[in-house]
Each structure stands twice: as structure tokens, then as C-alpha cells.
Amino acid sequence: TNGIISSGKYFNGSTATRIKIPRNNLLEPTNGLTVSLWLRRTDVQNTWSKPLWYGRNEVSPWGPYGFEFNNTDDNNIRFHVSDGSQPADPNTGTIININTWYYLNGTFDGSNARIYVNQNLRNSVSFEGPIDHYDTCGLTIGNRWETGQGFEGILDEIRISKFARSQD
């Protein structure tokens, strides 16, 4: 599948196309985090569709971190971080159109969770953390670890860092 740089990965919304990476402490930051990726949605999204998610997602506060579309509003995405009891969920407030590439960047610097779209800050939420990895099972790309919230589209150039990077 054509990506933004060269080859991207197409996800059809089913569990068959998701990528699961087992739990790894290199993917478990506590006081700083950046998750960035290129995203192109190709269809209407499932409820709470998850392009990228770390940890379980079946009980509140819904997992340590990730990107998800906002409930049934399938054209608005948010960056989620949680301390194990309270989540912070800044959303884009930007329409994520079908067949358009977007560069998403979610950061947590120890006091704020932020979401950027195409290098522009879209939202910031006060959040002191630390990120908690309760009952975590690993990283899932294109869905959640369990089933039922698959992303429909293409992802490319995924990057996870243990500190808050600039919006670039």
C-alpha cells in the first residue's frame, strides 16, 4: 500500500489486519511520551476506532495511551493518556477527512497532554500523570488488543518516544 513516505500499512477494520506487539518496557514511558504517525482514513470508522493503542481497553480509564476516533464522531480523533484512574483526552477538533493524509503527534510532558495535526497544536489538557500501565498487554496497531474497534485506513511512519518531542 502506498504510504506518505514509501509503503504504508492498510488496515481494513478487522482483527485480521491488526499488528500486536507484546508488552515491552521500552514502550511504557511514565513521565514523558510522544506518539506520532501519518494517518489516512479510507472509510467510515467503527465506534471508538483505534489506529494505535497500548494496553487493554475494556474498563475505565481505558488504557495507558493511544489514538482513537471519538465515539461515533468518526472524523474527530483524540490522543489518550491515563494515570490508571483518570484519563486525559485532548481531541483534534479538526475534521479528519477520508482519503487525506494527516500527521498526528500526541505528547505528554509531565504536566500537559497535547495533540497536533500537521504540526499545528489543536488541543492541550492539563494532566500530571504519571502514565500508568495497569493490566497492560502490549501495543496494537490498527485496532485494540481485544476486538471490535478496528481502524479503516493507512498508517505510516509510526514513532513512539519516551519524552515529549516538538510538534515536528
VOZAMAR-336949 format. One record per residue (C-alpha): x, y, z. Coordinates in steps of 0.1 Angstrom, whole numbers, padded with zeros to 4 digits, always signed. Each point is the difference from the previous one (the first is absolute). Layout:
N
XYZ...
//
This chain:
168
+0000+0000+0000+0013+0035-0008+0009+0019+0031+0010+0036+0005+0037-0008-0002+0001-0033-0019-0020-0030+0011-0027+0003+0027-0021-0027+0016-0037-0003-0009-0025-0010+0027-0035-0011-0010-0016+0004+0035+0001-0037+0008+0023-0018+0025+0016-0019-0029+0020+0030-0010+0010+0014+0034+0036-0002+0012+0006-0012+0036+0033+0007+0018+0004-0017+0034+0005+0020+0032+0034+0017+0000+0014+0025+0026+0015+0020-0029-0036+0009-0009-0010+0009+0035+0010+0036+0008-0013+0016+0031+0010+0037+0001+0004+0008-0037-0015-0013-0032-0003+0008-0037-0020-0021-0024+0001+0011-0036-0012-0015-0033-0013+0007-0034-0037-0009-0004-0023-0002-0030-0036-0013+0008-0015-0018-0030-0036-0005+0012-0025+0006+0028+0016-0010+0033-0013-0026+0026-0012+0015+0033+0031+0010+0020+0023-0012-0028+0036-0003+0011+0029+0007-0024+0025-0007+0028-0006-0011+0036+0022-0012+0029-0015-0023+0026-0035-0013+0007-0031+0020-0008-0030-0017+0016-0004+0020+0033+0004+0036+0011+0024+0018-0004+0005-0019-0032+0037-0007-0002+0033+0019+0003+0003+0018-0034-0010+0001-0036-0019+0017-0028-0037-0007-0005-0029+0015-0020-0025+0017+0023-0029-0025+0005-0025+0002-0029+0016+0033-0012+0022-0018-0025+0017+0031-0013+0015+0013+0033+0029-0017+0016+0015+0003+0034+0032-0008+0019-0005-0020+0032+0022-0003+0030-0009-0013+0034+0015-0002+0035-0020-0031+0008-0030+0019+0015-0005+0031-0021+0005+0004-0037+0009+0031-0020-0014+0001-0035+0008+0030-0021-0018-0002-0033+0008+0015-0033-0032+0020-0005+0011-0003-0036-0019-0020-0026+0021-0030-0011-0012-0004-0036-0001-0032-0019+0030-0006-0024+0021+0029+0014+0033-0005+0017+0005+0015+0035+0030+0001+0022-0011-0006+0036+0022+0007+0030-0011-0007+0036+0022+0011+0028+0001-0001+0038+0027+0020+0018-0008-0007+0036-0026+0027+0004-0020+0002-0033-0013-0023-0027+0000+0016-0034-0012-0010-0035+0014+0015-0032-0013-0004-0035+0024+0007-0029+0024+0017+0026-0027+0024+0013-0011-0003+0036-0037-0008+0001-0006-0006+0037+0017-0002+0034-0013-0016+0032+0016+0004+0034+0011-0034+0012+0027-0007+0026+0003-0038-0004+0020-0021+0003-0012-0023-0027-0010-0033+0016+0002-0033-0019-0025-0020+0021-0009-0034-0013+0018+0008-0032+0003-0025-0028+0019+0018-0027-0002+0023-0030-0026-0005-0027+0001+0018-0033-0032+0002-0021-0023-0012+0028+0000-0006+0038+0014-0031+0017-0035-0014+0004-0023+0002-0030-0025+0023-0014+0015+0035-0005+0020-0004-0032+0013+0028-0021-0008+0003-0037+0029+0017-0018+0037+0002-0005+0027+0007+0026+0036+0009-0007+0031+0012+0019-0011-0009+0035+0023+0012+0028-0002-0003+0038+0024+0019+0022+0005+0000+0038+0000+0038+0001-0021+0029-0014+0014+0010-0034-0008+0032-0018-0029+0000-0024+0023-0007-0029
//
